[in-house]
Amino acid sequence: MFNIVDSIGLFAAILTTISFLPQVIKVIKTNDTRALSLSMYVAFVCGVALWLAYGIAKNDMPITLANAITLLFAATILSIKIKNRKADKLATRN
């Protein structure tokens, strides 16, 4: 059973994880990544991957689960951003 501290951690993990869902849905629907920073998403995906490794090493389920899902969301956005990089550059010139 979770204690109050674990409950707070789990609730925080749920909120921060689902906060990415609207962005993922919008990027998938529109394929528009022009306003998104490539360097921010590269750094963020690397950071989330490290948090995931940390959660696994510490056997901390809220950290592990939240960062696994967040990594999936952020990596999806990053992959679309990288795929669109050439088109984004052309669109900003016009």
Protein Blocks (a to p, Z undefined) as FASTA:
>chain_A
ZZfklmmmmmmmmmmmmmmmmmmmmmmmnopaklpcfklmmmmmmmmmmmmmmmmmnopa
klmmmmmmmmmmmmmmmmmmmmmmmmmmmmmmZZ
